[in-house]
């Protein structure tokens, strides 16, 4: 048994025998492909991992999603063998103006910007290794008793839209996004859970505290540290299974009159020390709090960096505003325009923005609107609101007569110039689909995939650029969406979101209340709903990149059965006292597994200060994103930021590089020679 699954909960009690919307998939354990000979064995393996019982509509496919079985095996084989024989590729005869490798938001945006630059008559092909477009911006949906339930399977929200760069903002406007209209339409939803007296809570697990106990948070009082509402008071910690010292420490960390734990130092000197120590070290060794008090802050940073407080600079915790223990330091506030030229919210390095916009399916709405702009007939409806319940006609994504084509289940394995990169007129792209290795040609190629894989796909890149690309080690993350018949247990317990940092999933929350057109969030607890659970696997105590690598290996080696058992056990332990029955109440499970999740962001515990706190061109992301001949690079990795506006900005830059080359081809030869 997993340590997170008590032995008194057997599989039948948990409902592991129940027939729900989850078993139309391959188990999800990573297969050992290191010995495969590309292309035949690996390609056949990918083809075999597409079970015939799958729902024909990709958003409705549940089970193991995200990096689903069949989407990565050939790529991993290439990684292990570092070479592919393309001599037997099927020459399709297809020639495009642009091939985009990667159908995520940056890839879709690259096609958009390219067509805006050169005209809608251009021929564009987008290749993606998954069975759905959007990259991380995908959605899971389930229809139960004529009600459509939808939740994002990856990219969560439009964060800090007021900070969006001009190219990202203009794209949103052009594809029909109206955030103000959406916000007005959902004003009542913002208060839905509070109107039902549902609050945040903490769940104390018996493996850590000796007992299972749910403690619902009391309404926050005024006067907390850094102007925050005060979360911990003597009354709010009274029923927590903590030592008396831990209770006192929690109250102290939230006290605006707490002492200065770094006396005798200036604000600048304090900030420098905080940048060089982890938040865990600050709390335990400087503020000297009890380990049980640290438990409440140990997950800080996981949601944006995929690592917790042990790998989070204490300075980041102060700047993000959610960490306790800083009010007594009297640190000088950061200027409003700090790092304003960098895309994405620079968490921990600039003031946090209070504004974010979450569509019911996250940024999958943006992906749908982009596809609607690129291939109008493929997506039903016309407006932002229509995207909520719209159906996508996947058969129309790759039509020979269309100017823009999106080819799913197609893994690029080799990209190279047809001749010398300084003078070549075309790029050759080899990809696998349906067990076959195929070849297409294009006047240019944009690599809108993960930085760390690009050196394998484009082996002719300069060594220094390849090293810079490999520097980005993406953080693993899991968005687990559990579809329930009702949420009466949440209502009875008085909770909407539960923090449980030492359990298998570190949070459990009702889906954010939001409507979009004909897609309506449930108002009554008797209605079906989706519940989000998050997991960021790693190895606390190790450096950030090592944690990412270990977490990725764990994800790829974990079966869906293990996920399901832990999901059912955890929900039973937390919600059981409210009447939850896993065997009866769960109607669907989607585990959105992203072994290569969030882009690597620079961290002052492990990276040079200049990379972290300036916009220097010496950062690996800048070196990595340089164009090479007819090949440009567009992804959020190129900005060292996991945010959507970063993906859009880098797409615009990559397209500009290719269109500039198209207009001034003589420049390329001079650059290559120099």
N, C-alpha and C positions, 0 to 999 in steps of 0.2 A: 504493500500500500504506500502511496505517496504520503509524505509527512503532513500534507495539507488535507488529507482525507482520513478522518478518524475511523477506526476499525468498526465502530458500532453502526456505521452507515454502509449497508451492503448494496451491491449493484441493483438488486431488485427494488429496494427501497428508493434508490435514486432514479429509477426509471430507465436504466440502461437497456432494458429489453423493449422499450416502447418504440413504436414505428412513427417517427416524426420526420419533419423535413430536414434531414441532415445526412442521410445515408446514400445520397445519389452522387457519390464521389469515391475516388481512390483514397485509401487510408491516410496518405499524406506523409509517410515516413520517407525521408530522403533516400534514394537508391544510390548504391556505390557505383559510380560510373567512371572511376579513375582508370579502369582497365578497358573501357570501351574504345573501339577504334572508330574515329570519326571518318566518314559520316554515318555509315550504315547502321551500326548497332545503336548509337545514341539516337539517331533519328527514328529508328523503329521503336525504341523505348518511349520516346515522346508520343508517338502515334498511339501506342498501346495504353497510355495513361489518359486517354479520353474515353471514359466509359459510356456506352451507348444509352444508359439509363438517365443521363444528365438531363435536367430541364433544358429545352432548346433555347430558352431565353436567358442569356448570361446573368442579368441582374437578379434573376430568381433562383440562381444556383446557390445552394447553401453548402454546409459542410466545410471543407478546407478551402478557403478562398485566399485573396491576396496573391502571394506567390504560390499559385495552386499547382498541384502535380501536372506535369506536362509543359510547364512554362520556363523551367530553368535547367533541365537535365543536360541538354546539348551544350548550353553555355558553360555549365560546370565541367563537362568533359573537355571543352576547349581550354578552360582555365588550367585543368590538370595536365593536358598534353601540350599546350602552348603552340599548337600547329594544327592546321586543317588542310587536307588535300582537296582543292576545289576543281581539279582537272575533270572530274566527272559531272560537274554541275550541268543541270539542264539550262540551256541558253534560251530564255523566253523570247528574246527579241524585243522586249519592252525597253523603251528609252523614255526617260522623264527629264524634265528640267531640274527637278529636285527630288531626292529621296530623303526622307526623314526616318532615322532609326530611333523609334520610341514614340508611342502614342499617348504619352501622358500629357499633362497640361502644357509643358514646355514644347513638346513635339507638335501638339495641335496648334499652339500659338505660333510656332515657327511656320507652319503651313499658312496660317492666317496672315502673318506679316509679309510672307513672301508674295502671296497673291495680291496683297495691298500694294506692294512695291512694284511688281512687274506686270500685274494684270490678271484677271480671272481666266484668261485663255491658257495660262501656263499649266503644264502637266506635273502633278505632284503625287507621289506615292508615300504613304506612311506605313511603316512596318512595326508591328508590335508582337511581342512574344506571348502575351496573355490572350484569353478568350474574350476580353472586353476592352474597350478603350478607356482612357482616363488616367492610366498609371495608378498612382495612389488614390486618385480622386474617383473612386468607384462607389457604387451603392449596392446594398442588399435589400431585397424586397420580398415580401411574402403576402399573399392574399388569403385572408381567413374570414369565413362567413361574409363574403362580399365586401370586406374592408381591406384596403391596401395599406400595408404597414411598411415603412421605408426608413432606413437609417444609413448613414455614411459608413463605408467599409474602409476608409482611409482619411485623406485630407479633410480636416474638420471644418474650417471656417475661413472667411475673409477677415484676416486680422489687421487691425489698424488701417482701415481703408483711406482715412484722411492722409496717410503717409504714402499712399501708392504713388509710384513714379508715373510720369506723364504717359508712357507707353502702355503700362498696365491699366491705368485709368481709362485711356482712350479705347483700349480693347474692350473693357467691360461695357462701356457705353455703346460701342458699335455692335456688340452681339446682343444687346437688349437688357443688360442688367440695370436695375433701378433699385438701389439699396434703400433709399429713403421710402419708396413705395412699399417695399417688403417690410421695413421696420414699422411703418404706420399700421400695416395690415396685421401685424403680430403684437401690437402693444398690449392687448389683453392677455395673450399667451405668456408674456413675461411674468405675470403674476398668478398664473394658473396654480402652480404647486403651492405657493405661499397662501393662496386663497383657501386651499384645502388643509392648511396648517401642516404642510410637509416641510421638513427641515433637513439639514445636513446631519450626519451622524458619524461616529467612530465605532468600528467593531473590533473588540479586543479578543484575539484568538487564544484558545487555551494552550496551544503549543508555546506561546510567548508569555502569557499572563496567568496560566493555570486554570483559566475559566473562559468560556465563551460568553461575551456580554456585549450587547448593543447599547450604546449611550447616545441619546439624541441631543444635539447641540441646543443650548438655550439661545434665545434671541441675543444677538451681539449688542453689547453696550457701547456707549460712546467713550472716547478717551483712550483708545488703544495706542500702541507704539506706532510711530511714523504716521499718525493721523488715521490709522486703520481702526475699524470697529474692534472693540476688545473681545477676543474669543474666549479667553480663559480667566475665570474669576474663581474665588473660593467656592461659590455655589455651583458653577458649571463643572468643576472637577470632583465634586463631592462623591458622586456615585461611580467614579472610574476606579477600576481595580489596580490602583497605583500605590506605591509607597507614599508616606506623608512627605518625604523629601521631594519626590518627583512632582507631587501636587504643588508644593510651594515653588518649585523651580518653574513650572509651567506658568503660574500666576506672575512670577517675577519677570519672565521673558516678555510678557505682554504688558508690563507696567510702564507707562510713560515716564515714571520717575525712577526707573532702575538705574543702578550705578554705571559709571564709565568703567568698562572692563579693560581699557587700554589707556590708563591715565598717563599724563606727561607727554603724550605724542600729539602732534598737530593733525589736522584732518587729512592732509596729504600723506603724512607718515602712516596714519592708520589705514588709509585706503591701500597703500602699497602692501602693507602686511596682510590685509584682508584678501588682496588679489593673489597672494602667494600661499594662503592656507585654505583648506577645505572648510565648508560650512560645518561639517561634522567636527573637525578639530577645533573650530572656534567655539562651538557650543560646549563640547566636553572639556576642553583644556583651557579655554580663555574665560568663557562665561561660567564654566564649571557646573554644568547641569547634570542631573542624574540620567543614566542611560534610558530609563523609562520615559523621561521627558523628551529626550532626543527622538524617540519613536514617532512623535507627532510631526517631526520635521524631516525624517529620514528619506521620504519620497520626494522632497522638494527638488525640482529640476527634471524629474523623470518625464514629465509631460512635454518638455521642449527639447531636452538634451539626451533623453534615453538613458541617463544615469542619475543617481540620487545625490543626496547631500554629501556623500563621501568623496565624490568627484566634482562637486560644484564649488567654485571659488566663493569664499564667504562674501567677497565684494559683490558678486552676482546676486547672492541671496538678499543682501541689503538693497540693491538697486531694484530687484524685482518686487520688493515691497511685501512679500508674503512671509518673510522670515522674522522670527522674534529675536530679541537680544541686542538690538542696535540703537535703540532710542537714546540711551545714555551716552553714546559715542559722540553725539552732536556733529555728525559728518556734514560737510558742505553739500548742498543739493547739486545735482548734475544740471548743466545748461540744457535748455529745451532742444536746441539744435544739434546735440551731440551725435556724431556719426550719421547725420541726416542724409548723406548721399548714398549710404548703403541701403540696399533693398531689404525688405523683411523686417520684422521686429527684432532688434538686436537685444534680446533678453539678457539682462545682467550688465549691459553696457550703455543703455540709454533709458530714459524714463519710460515706464510702461504706459501703453495706451489702454484706456478703459473700453474702447469701442471695438467690437467685433460683430460679424454678421454670420449666422449659421443657418443655412438652408436645411430643410429636413434631411437631405442626403449629403450634407456638407458641400464640398466644391464639385461634386459630381454634376450639380446643376450647371456649373460653368463649362464642364466638359461637354455636356449635352448641347448647350448653346453654341459652343465652338463647332461641334460636328454639324449642327443645324446650319451654321453659316457656311461651312465648307461643302456640305452635301445636303442641300435643303430638303430633298424629298425623303431623306433617310430618317428624319425625326419628325414625329407628328407635332402639330401645334406651331405657334409662332412666337409667343411671348415668354417672358421669364416665368410667369405663373403656369403656363401650359406645361413646363418641364416637370412639374411635380408628378403628374400622373401620365405623362406622355409615353407612348411606346416607341421604341427604336426599331426600325426595320433593318436588321443586320444584313439581310441579303442585298441591300442597296449600297452597302459601304464600299464594295469592291466591284464596281461595274466597268467593263471595258470602255464604255462610251463616256464615262465621267472624266472630267478634268482632274478631279482630286479623288484619290482612292485610299481607303484604310484597309490594310490587309492584316487581319488578326491571326493568332496562332502561328506567327511567322518570326522566327528567331534569327536575327542577323548574326553571322559567324565570321565574315571577312569583308573589310572595306579597303579598297586600294585604288590608286590612280592607274589609269591606263597609260603607263609610260612615266616619264620624269615628272614629279610633282610640280616642277617649276614651269612646265609647258604643256602638261596633259590637258586634253579637252573634255575628258569624261572620267567619271569615277565608276568603278565596278563594285557592285554589292552582291554578295552571296548570302543566301538565307535558307533556312530549312522550314518546310511546312508540309504537313501530311506525310512525313517520312521521306521527303525528297529534298535534295539540295538544288536550289535554283539560282539563276543569275539575272540581274537587271542592271541597266546602265543609267547614268544621269549626268547632267551638266554640273551638278554640285550635290553635296551630301551634308546634312546636319546630323550630328550625333547627339540626339536628345535622350540619351540613356545614362546610366550611372558612370561617373568618372572612373571608378576603379576598374571597370570592365573595358573601357575604351582602348587601353594599350593592347589587349588581346585581340580586339576586333580590327585595330589599325596598327599592325606591327611595324609599319614603316615610319611611324612617328619618331621624332628625335628622342633620344634617351632621356634628356632632362625633362622634356614635357611628359614623357611616360611616368617618370618618378613623381612629378607634381600631381598627375592624375591619380596615381595610386595612393597619395597621401590622404585622400578623402575616404575614411572608413565609416560607412553609414551605420547609424544606430538602429538596432532591431526593435520592433514594436509590434504588439498584437492588439487589434481592435476586435473584441469578441462581441457579437450581437446576438442576444437571446430573445426570441419572440415568445411572448406569454399570452395566455388566454385573457388575463386580466391583471390588474395591479392592486387588488384589494389588500394584499399583504403589506404593501408599501403604505397604503392608507391607514391600515390598522396600527402599524408601528409608528406612523407619523414621520416617515422619512422619504426623501427623494434621491439622495446621494449619500453613499457610505464610503468612507475611507478605511482601508484595511491593508496597510502597507506591508505586512508580513505574511499575507496569504498568497495563494497562487496568482490571482488577479488582485491588483492593489486598489482597485476602485470598482464600485457597482453603482450605476446611476440610471434613473429613468431617462429616456431620450428627451433631449431638449424640446420643449413645447414650441412647435412652429407649424404654420400652415403654408402651403404653396398651391394656389389654384384649387383644383379638385382634390388635392391631397390634404387631409385634415387630421390634425393631432387629436387623439382621444381626450375628451373632457371628463368622462366618467370612469372611475376605477374599475367598473365592470367590463369595460371595453378592452380589446387586445392592444398590446403595446410592445415596443422593442426596448430592451434594457441593454445598456452598454457596459462592458467590463474591459478593463485595460490591463495589459501586462507588458513590462519592459524587462526581458530576461537579461541577466548580466552576472557579474561576479564582484559584488561590492568589496571595496578595499584595493582593487587593482586599478591601474591607469585606465583612462577612458577608452582608448582604442582596444585594449585587451578585453575589457568588459564587452565591448561591441562584438568582437570576434567570438568570444565564448558564448555570448547570448545568441548569435546567429547560428552557431553549430548546434546549440541546444534546440532552437526552433526547428531546424531542418531534421533533427533526429526525434522529434516528439510526434507521436501518432495522434490522430484525431480522437481516438478512444481515450487517450490520457487527458486531452483537453476536456472532452465531454464529461468524464468522471469528475474532474476537478471543478468544472462549472456547476454541475448538479450538486455536488457536495457543498461547495461554498454558498450557493444560493439557499440550500436547505438549512445550513447552520445559521445564516444571517436572517433569513425571512421565515423560517419554520415557525417560530413563535407567533407570527402574524397569520398563520394558516396556509402558508405556501406548501405545495406538494409538487415536487419535481416531476414525479411520474405522470401527473395529471395536467399541470399548468404549462409546461414547456411544449410549444408547438413547432419550434424551429431553432436551429443553431447555425450561425456562420462564424467561423474563426478566420478572421482576416489577418493572415500571417505575413508580416513584412520583414524578412531577415535583413534586407537592405532597406531600412526605413528612412528615418530622417537624415538629411545631409549633415555631415560633420561640421561643427562650428568651433571656432578657435577658443581655447580655454587657457587661462593664465596659469593653471597648475602644470600644464604640459607643453604649451606652445610659447614661442617668443612673445614678449609683451607687445612688440611692434605689430605683430600680426593680429593681436587681440584688440588693441585699443587705438589703432590707426587704420587708414585706408591705403596703406602702402602697396605698391605694385609688386613687392617681393613676396606677398602671400602666395602660397601654392595654388590657390584657386585662380589667381590672375595668370600665373605662368601656364597653368593647365589649359586654360580656355583659349589660348592663342590659335588663330586659324592656321591650317596647314594645307597649302595648295587650294584645292577645291573642296576641302573638308573643314567645316566649322563645328563648334561645340556649343550646345544650348541645354542647360539643365540648372536646377537650383544648386547643385554642387559647384557650379561655376561661380556662384556668389557666396559659397560657404554659408548658405542660409536655407532652411527647409520650407520657406514661405512661398505662397503662390505668386506674389508680386515679383519675387526674385526669379522664379521660373519664367515669367513673362518678360522681364527685363533682359534676361540672358538670351531668350529666343529672339528678341528684337535686335540685340547686338549681333548675334550669329547671322541673322538674315542680312543685316546691313553689311557685314563683312563679305558675304557672298555676292550681294548685288553690287557692291563697290568693285569687287574683282571682275564682275561681269562688265562693268562700265569702263574699268581701267585695267585690262588684263596684263598690260606691260609692267604694272607695279609688282605682280607676283614674282616674275623672274628676277627682278632686282632684289626683292626681299629674300628669296631663296638663296641667291648668290651671296648676299651679305651675311 
